[in-house]
Amino acid sequence: MSAPPKTVLTASPEEEAEIRQAVRTADPEGLGPNRVIAGPEHVEALLELLSDPEVSEAIYDLPRPLTLENVGAWVADFAAKRARGEGLLVVTPDFGKGILSYSQITVWPERASAEMAGAMRADIQGGGGGGEGAVRSFSWIFDALKVRLIGLTAAPDNIRSVKLIDRAGFVRMGERESRRADGSTRRSLYWEMTRDGWAQLQAGMAGKA
């Protein structure tokens, strides 16, 4: 299950309301081309995507066991979270050929904080676009959803994700125990980034370009 960041921020009632409204009205196209909010029509394709261990093995907060019923409930749960301003489940359809990727964004408006997880289909992993897409996603979460802090986790042996998060400039903050939907736990590496820190990092990168 997703857990809020270790660093505790407190949002004012006005900031919390602004974040909730931003989540409810967010346009997922900001995450990248062809992104759409996951709905019942995507459940079967999501199950097909996630049934590949190369996609889902290292991700702790999926609705295990991966069944049509559980994935359907997961999609419905995120629809409810979106209505409350607390999360988004976004997919990238492949024009009738399944789903290319998904992004799961969990938001804690009262703490002005968010977490992101996701994965791409195995046949497009390692193509070099993951880093660029991650930077775009982090910028979009800060800008569009109005949060001030993002926390990320990754399994220690998920080398691709660990390298991607480190390259993005997130700050390592030790480890944490991540709890899966079935109640089991997994040791995870843990990172955080503030909105101000991200803005400074991106400004520095732009200055080097």
C-alpha positions as CSV (number, residue, x, y, z in Angstrom):
1,M,0.0,0.0,0.0
2,S,1.2,3.5,-0.7
3,A,2.5,5.4,2.3
4,P,3.0,9.2,2.7
5,P,6.5,10.6,2.6
6,K,8.7,10.4,5.6
7,T,9.0,14.2,5.7
8,V,5.8,15.6,7.2
9,L,4.4,18.8,5.6
10,T,1.2,20.5,6.7
11,A,-1.0,22.1,4.2
12,S,-3.3,25.0,5.0
13,P,-7.0,24.4,4.4
14,E,-6.8,26.6,1.3
15,E,-3.7,24.7,-0.1
16,E,-5.4,21.4,0.6
17,A,-8.5,22.5,-1.3
18,E,-6.4,23.7,-4.2
19,I,-4.6,20.4,-4.5
20,R,-7.8,18.4,-4.3
21,Q,-9.3,20.5,-7.1
22,A,-6.1,20.2,-9.2
23,V,-6.2,16.4,-9.0
24,R,-9.9,16.3,-9.8
25,T,-9.4,18.4,-13.0
26,A,-5.9,17.3,-14.0
27,D,-5.3,16.7,-17.7
28,P,-3.2,13.5,-18.0
29,E,-1.9,14.6,-21.4
30,G,0.6,16.6,-19.4
31,L,2.3,13.4,-18.5
32,G,2.9,12.6,-22.2
33,P,1.1,12.0,-25.5
34,N,-2.0,9.8,-25.5
35,R,-2.3,9.5,-21.7
36,V,-5.8,8.9,-20.4
37,I,-7.5,8.2,-17.1
38,A,-7.9,4.5,-16.5
39,G,-11.5,3.3,-16.7
40,P,-13.4,0.0,-16.8
41,E,-12.6,-0.3,-20.5
42,H,-8.9,-0.6,-19.7
43,V,-9.1,-3.4,-17.1
44,E,-8.5,-6.4,-19.3
45,A,-5.5,-4.7,-21.1
46,L,-4.1,-3.6,-17.7
47,L,-4.3,-7.1,-16.5
48,E,-2.5,-8.3,-19.6
49,L,0.2,-5.7,-19.0
50,L,0.7,-6.4,-15.4
51,S,0.7,-10.2,-15.8
52,D,4.1,-10.0,-17.3
53,P,6.6,-10.4,-14.4
54,E,9.1,-8.2,-16.3
55,V,6.6,-5.4,-15.8
56,S,5.1,-6.1,-12.4
57,E,7.6,-8.2,-10.4
58,A,9.3,-5.2,-8.7
59,I,6.2,-3.1,-8.0
60,Y,4.9,-3.5,-4.5
61,D,1.6,-1.7,-4.5
62,L,-0.3,-3.6,-7.2
63,P,-3.6,-5.4,-6.5
64,R,-2.3,-8.9,-5.9
65,P,-3.1,-11.5,-6.8
66,L,-3.4,-10.0,-10.3
67,T,-6.9,-11.1,-11.4
68,L,-9.6,-9.4,-13.5
69,E,-11.6,-8.7,-10.4
70,N,-8.7,-7.2,-8.4
71,V,-7.5,-5.0,-11.3
72,G,-11.1,-3.8,-11.8
73,A,-11.4,-2.9,-8.1
74,W,-8.0,-1.1,-8.3
75,V,-9.2,1.0,-11.3
76,A,-12.5,1.8,-9.5
77,D,-10.6,2.7,-6.3
78,F,-8.5,5.2,-8.2
79,A,-11.7,6.7,-9.8
80,A,-12.9,7.3,-6.2
81,K,-9.5,8.7,-5.2
82,R,-9.7,11.1,-8.2
83,A,-13.1,12.3,-7.1
84,R,-11.7,13.0,-3.7
85,G,-8.7,14.7,-5.1
86,E,-6.3,12.0,-3.8
87,G,-5.0,10.1,-6.8
88,L,-4.8,9.4,-10.5
89,L,-4.4,6.1,-12.4
90,V,-3.3,7.0,-15.9
91,V,-2.7,4.6,-18.9
92,T,-1.2,4.9,-22.4
93,P,-3.3,2.8,-24.8
94,D,-1.5,1.3,-27.8
95,F,-4.3,1.9,-30.4
96,G,-6.1,-1.4,-29.9
97,K,-2.9,-3.3,-29.1
98,G,-3.2,-3.2,-25.3
99,I,-1.5,-0.7,-23.0
100,L,2.0,0.6,-23.3
101,S,2.4,2.0,-19.8
102,Y,0.6,3.1,-16.6
103,S,1.3,5.7,-14.0
104,Q,-0.1,5.6,-10.5
105,I,-0.1,8.9,-8.6
106,T,-1.2,8.9,-5.0
107,V,-1.7,12.3,-3.4
108,W,-2.0,13.4,0.3
109,P,-3.5,16.9,-0.1
110,E,-3.4,17.6,3.7
111,R,0.4,17.1,3.5
112,A,0.9,18.7,0.1
113,S,2.7,15.5,-0.9
114,A,2.5,12.8,-3.6
115,E,4.0,9.5,-4.6
116,M,4.3,8.1,-8.1
117,A,4.8,4.5,-9.4
118,G,4.4,2.9,-12.8
119,A,5.8,0.7,-15.5
120,M,6.2,0.3,-19.3
121,R,5.5,-2.8,-21.4
122,A,8.6,-5.0,-21.5
123,D,9.2,-4.6,-25.2
124,I,9.7,-0.9,-24.9
125,Q,11.7,-0.9,-21.7
126,G,15.3,0.2,-22.0
127,G,14.6,2.4,-25.1
128,G,16.1,5.5,-23.6
129,G,12.8,7.4,-23.1
130,G,12.2,6.5,-19.5
131,G,14.4,9.2,-18.0
132,E,12.9,12.0,-20.2
133,G,9.4,10.8,-19.4
134,A,10.2,10.6,-15.7
135,V,11.5,14.2,-15.6
136,R,8.3,15.4,-17.5
137,S,6.2,13.4,-15.0
138,F,7.8,14.9,-11.9
139,S,7.6,18.4,-13.3
140,W,3.9,17.9,-14.1
141,I,3.1,16.5,-10.6
142,F,4.6,19.6,-9.0
143,D,3.1,22.1,-11.4
144,A,-0.3,20.6,-12.2
145,L,-1.1,19.0,-8.9
146,K,0.3,21.8,-6.8
147,V,2.1,19.5,-4.3
148,R,5.3,20.5,-2.5
149,L,6.9,17.1,-2.0
150,I,7.3,13.9,-3.9
151,G,8.4,10.6,-2.3
152,L,9.6,7.6,-4.4
153,T,10.4,4.0,-3.6
154,A,12.1,1.2,-5.5
155,A,13.2,-2.3,-4.7
156,P,17.0,-2.5,-4.2
157,D,17.4,-5.0,-7.1
158,N,15.3,-2.9,-9.5
159,I,18.4,-1.4,-11.0
160,R,16.7,0.4,-13.9
161,S,14.4,2.3,-11.5
162,V,17.1,3.0,-9.0
163,K,19.4,4.5,-11.7
164,L,16.5,6.5,-13.2
165,I,15.6,8.1,-9.8
166,D,19.2,8.9,-8.9
167,R,19.8,10.5,-12.3
168,A,16.7,12.6,-11.9
169,G,18.3,14.1,-8.8
170,F,16.0,12.8,-6.1
171,V,17.6,12.7,-2.6
172,R,18.2,9.3,-1.1
173,M,16.7,9.0,2.4
174,G,17.6,5.5,3.4
175,E,15.1,2.7,3.3
176,R,11.5,1.9,4.3
177,E,9.3,-1.1,4.6
178,S,6.7,-1.1,1.8
179,R,3.6,-3.0,2.5
180,R,1.9,-4.9,-0.3
181,A,-1.8,-5.2,-0.8
182,D,-1.7,-8.8,0.5
183,G,-0.1,-7.7,3.8
184,S,3.4,-8.8,3.1
185,T,6.3,-6.3,3.2
186,R,9.2,-5.4,1.0
187,R,12.4,-3.5,1.8
188,S,12.6,-0.5,-0.5
189,L,15.1,2.3,-1.2
190,Y,13.5,5.7,-0.6
191,W,14.0,9.1,-2.1
192,E,12.3,12.6,-1.7
193,M,12.3,15.8,-3.7
194,T,10.7,19.2,-2.8
195,R,9.1,21.5,-5.3
196,D,11.7,24.2,-4.7
197,G,14.6,21.7,-4.9
198,W,13.2,20.4,-8.2
199,A,12.9,23.9,-9.6
200,Q,16.5,24.7,-8.7
201,L,17.7,21.4,-10.2
202,Q,15.9,22.0,-13.5
203,A,17.1,25.6,-13.7
204,G,20.7,24.3,-13.2
205,M,20.2,21.7,-15.9
206,A,18.8,24.4,-18.3
207,G,21.9,26.5,-17.6
208,K,24.2,23.7,-18.7
209,A,22.3,23.1,-21.9
